[in-house]
């Protein structure tokens, strides 16, 4: 364990001696806590980290437009365009792999929810569904249901382990939330939580930012910090011990995410892929989502801010966008690929610059909340490993069925609690209509079978179907066919029993 003097020398050697400027003013308890934090810094790499941040923030982004080309058609599957027999075969393959306990899900949950405006992890958020379920509960119940579907299909007793990557900000509250809710019916030993690394925020002149007199301003190292976190926490060893071969990785904020989606898993396995990405068709050329494409023949994601408008607006012969594959942070990896990345490519991951407003303490010791961006947070992105894949594939899904992220507080134009809630309720109205039920809205009008939630508008009806009853709309016809459903209507295990007795 490093002594104070060794930490001091390390900071001075990195050109960051100012970090201990207020040391004499700290209480014994605060000094001890601060020293513990400083010992966890990579002091040997701190100078390089600060210099990289400063240089990256000052450098104009490289224009990739002349080097871009779409993903090869043979590497693409699609819910809309692939043959029904292929979709059925991929789904069978996925359910089989799940039944053999070869599939795990890995949740990226290290963000603080700052844009959402809440002081707790996003997964704990209640978007005001009729049931009152949080994102974590919805996701846990989808895991329970897909295990059940695989077991019924194959006579197995399978497990889909749930790996949850948190950060310093989200680990303790997430652990407590799961305990308070009895792990939502899942076996606690199959929920594995671990922390990603934190790295210092840096000023535009390359100095570590002090958040207070005895605390460095730290931030998670982006969702691409996953790869280092897998090593730090021996997660891949745990996967190997459990027999996990395939990993479905996703972001916590997508209310429509299909946990361990058998169709996606089966597609990737059938194609022999080591890495895959789900995408949705971009809603319009300038939509602020990254694009999955190739750059000089290598698969990667190009951020929307790095693409010129004229490139984003390019269209093919049929009028479709040339670069339409919108990235939704929903990925497939083989465990062997993740092992390969951590052993051979981790130090090659690109660093991305995020310019942020970072609270700091000024030279007089006053804590300041800046009104404009004053700091640099360096991030790695999970998709930066795509170029290392030997067989990369893309699977296009329907936005209305699989992608409605919760990012912003109410009042924003998109990705709010209201838009997320309405997307889920509209989906469940479509499921009920497909099962030949008649769904009535609050005015007793019939909801159309192709119900959609208008942006910012009300859902077609308050019709909610528990993941414990149906994972993707399956199994509803025996329960709902010929019935008229007045809303609000919640189809959960209790309601199922009442319908069956009716």
Secondary structure, DSSP 8 states (H G I E B T S, - for coil): ---HHHHHHHHHHTT-GGGGTTGGGS-HHHHHHHHHHHHTS-HHHHHHHHHHHHHHHHS-----GGGEE---GGGEEETTTS-HHHHHHHHHHHHHHHHTT-EEEEEE-----TTTT-SS-GGG-B---TT--BHHHHHHHHHHHHHHHHHHHHT------EEEEE-TTTHHHHHHHHHHTGGGGS-GGGEEEEE--EEE-EETTS-B-EEETTEE-EEE--GGGHHHHHHHTTHHHHHHHHT--EEEEEETTBTT--TT-HHHHHHHHHTT-SEEEEEEE-SSTT-SS-EEEEETTEEEEE-GGGS-HHHHT-B-TTS-BSS-EEEEEEEEEEHHHHHHIIIIIGGG---EEEEE---EE-TTS-EE--SS--EEEEE--GGGGGGG-SSEEEEEE-HHHH--B--S-TTSSSS-HHHHHHHHHHHHHHHHHHTT-EEE-TTS-B--TT----TTS--S--EEE-TTT-SSSTT-HHHHTT-EEESSEEE-HHHHHHHHH-
